[in-house]
Amino acid sequence: MTDPARPPGALTLAGGWCWFDRIERLSRTEPPQVVPIDAAPPEVLERLTAPRGRLARLSFEAPRLMGILNLTPDSFSDGGRFDAPDAALAQAQAMAAQGADMLDLGGESTRPGAVLVPEPEEIARVVPVLSRIRAESGIPLSVDTRKAAVAEAALSAGADLVNDVSALSFDPRMGEVAARAGGLCLMHAQGTPETMQANPRYEDVVLDVYDALEERIALAEARGVPRSRILVDPGIGFGKTVQHNVSLLQRVSLYHGLGCAMLVGVSRKGFIGTLGGAARAQDRMPGSVSVALHAVRQGAQMVRVHDVGETRQALSLQQAVGGTA
């Protein structure tokens, strides 16, 4: 459906479903300023408008859903529900049927306060389940890990994407391993899961996260991962206060300027409970869907969710009644 509100001269964002006819200029020393698109440097417009290519066997002409499959006993939302292989396989099948475009398998919780899981234990949690899913389904698979040995084992078992919440800062071998994957997700985090929520501070959270991601993209490229195979994730909830999370989401479209596809993961996170009055993680589905829709309206190519069916339904309705994905 053509958007009747789209003015002549508007540009398509990243080859997707959003358009823009102005840009906001952010500075560390001056107030934000909205300027015409012709005031932007050509290289900025190129990054903003260039279609995002296929990555980990997915294209991004429409928003994609990454379903979360926690193979851990201690994840903040559903720890222990799917750590048995049969339960994990059943959940993978259910999420695929509900409309997931990719499944993200993790064997180490990265919730605030979580402790390190040894590599052999993490591999033992992830690889058998990943292998069973791959034997039964062609759905793209992601491995959520900070460790090169785990990523290596998962790629050998059929994983397509390496989702590194440390953005190559935890394991010096990860870049080399991820270069062999169909894609790499670089997520921003301040600190480690053990310490990240201990009074996180930023000079300017929106620009600090942007600069940090740009630095990690450069490192990934130096390790052999082309920008076209990189997803960026601003890391909502990872070393951020509630206000930091809100500020990032308000200006999440800024991260299209990195020239990569963008993943946003907010599902059931603590700030949704704080703002929405839902103390239990399992009661945060409505708020999670709301923020996912906001991210998609800002052009985020992928959202990472627990509630696949509900989010897919909401996206379908948004597309039908709003003329956009």
Beta strands, then each sheet from edge to edge (+ up, - down):
strand 1: 11-12
strand 2: 19-20
strand 3: 22-25
strand 4: 33-36
strand 5: 64-70
strand 6: 102-106
strand 7: 141-144
strand 8: 161-164
strand 9: 183-187
strand 10: 230-233
strand 11: 261-265
strand 12: 302-305
sheet 1: 1+ 2-
sheet 2: 3+ 4-
sheet 3: 5+ 6+ 7+ 8+ 9+ 10+ 11+ 12+ 5+
end
